Amino acid sequence: MTKRHLQFLRHGKVVTLPDVPPERTLLEVLREDLHATGTKEGCGEGDCGACTVVVAEAQGDTLKYSAINSCIRMAHSVQGMALWTVEDLRDANGTLHPAQQAMLQNHGSQCGFCTPGIVMSLFGLYQNHTARGQALSREQAQQALSGNLCRCTGYRPILDAAEAMQTLPRQGVDVSTVLSQLKQLADSQQGAQDDDAYMAPTTLAGFLRLRARYPEAQLVAGCTDVGLWVTKQHRRFESVLDISRVAELRRVEQYPHHLAIGAAVTLTDAFAALVQQRPHLAQFAQRFAGLPVRNSGTLGGNVANGSPIGDSMPLLIALGASVVLMRAQGRGIAHRELRLEDLYTGYRKNVLAPDEVLAWIKVPHATNDELSRVYKLSKRMEDDISAVCLAVCLRLKDGVVAAASLGVGGVAATPVRARKTERALQGQRWSAATAEKAAHVLQTEFAPISDMRASADYRRNVLGALLQRFWLESQGQVAIDLSRLQPLGEAA
């Protein structure tokens, strides 16, 4: 196996590391190779945020910043990017960055273990908003910090610090200089010999050729799942094939009847595209893990993974999504398309051939007669995996259900469609009686298991309750949605 040097930009300088193993994490490189120990290792699975760093890459004439979990991110995935750790924020004259100064002034730290990760999430927020002259709300701060846990301080002073950042003297990144340095770094890599330990092609044709040549290579994107195989199961890979740099698959494309989301589009960008057409999905999108996970993970990776409790699949199934599978064929590309629910054959098993990849996810546009919702139940409101996920999409014509599609997660070995329930709804007048009848069918359609997240009885009962909730919400009732309830004011 040949290995190419890992190079990225940090603190205005190019960092070069030779012979980095393909499964080495970014956190290991930072702490053990570069001795940047400000970045902490907490959970080792992308849940606590103590390891958060910020990466940036060129996006036209500006930089796109992303806070990510370094504990489950493969080091080679930041090749050619700019990277900041907590050690890099202080100005050359010793002045603290506004994210650091605001935390200090607002007493946002106690034991300090989680503080570097929180500061880095605030730094990413600052660069994407405050440094660009955009006002920052407390709600935006809550979303940005959704992947950072703190055991001792409490979140109020941390959110106070987030709001206070924008009142301090502005301190930004010299964007033009970083862009110039990134271009020089990219130019220096042109013509470099590809390695076969960590392969990161930039074109779809090149990616498919490598997949055909190395069908046993571990396919990765954001590594939010594969990273856990490394940190928790101690797996090692002879070779890795990274899809995240394939230009064609990093795009979201609009067509007359559907949205096409490339397999390398991050969850953050994929959900932004879905929310643009269906604004009611915003809360669900924010509950899909913490922001650093969404900034790394991809929609294609979540779908291809096929976990029965993966959150995106029930929604996509309900919306009628399909997937496009591709493979190299001679000098060209062969492809086939199938409904998303038909991708899976069993627990984490699918119909993909060894040399085939999931390339695109096609989602039909919202229609005027569409009534859709998605519900996620988990033990924590944020940054947690579903116990049950139910997505419902109805098309109503003159008060009658003209079409029904339901996607369900957490009740079978794969994400599934509730076909019996769909038939119970089809052609029926949308009424309380219809919803009650369909809810009963839904409760009996699956045979879920009991596990650490929920019992089988709970899962069955809650499915019926969620469909009843869907009916109530379709009639304009909002008091059943806890997120929309307002605290009572103090008594006079």
Secondary structure, DSSP 8 states (H G I E B T S, - for coil): -----EEEEETTEEEEESS--TT-BHHHIIIIIS--TTS--SSSSSSS-TTEEEEEEEETTEEEEEEEETTSSBGGGGTT-EEE-GGG-S-TTS---HHHHHHHHTT--SS-SSHHHHHHHHHHHHHHTGGGT----HHHHHHHTTT---SSS-SHHHHHHHHHGGGS------HHHHHHHHHHHHHHHTT----SSEE--SSHHHHHHHHHH-TTSEEESS-TTHHHHHHTT----S-EEE-TT-GGGG-EEE-SSEEEEETTSBHHHHHHHHHHH-GGGHHHHHHSS-HHHHHH-BHHHHHHH--TT-SHHHHHHHTT-EEEEEEEETTEEEEEEEEGGGGEEETTEES--TT-EEEEEEEE---TTEEEEEEEE-SSSSS---SEEEEEEEEEETTEEEEEEEEEESSSSS-EE-HHHHHHHTTSB-SHHHHHHHHHHHHHH------SS--HHHHHHHHHHHHHHHHHHHTT--TT-GGG--------
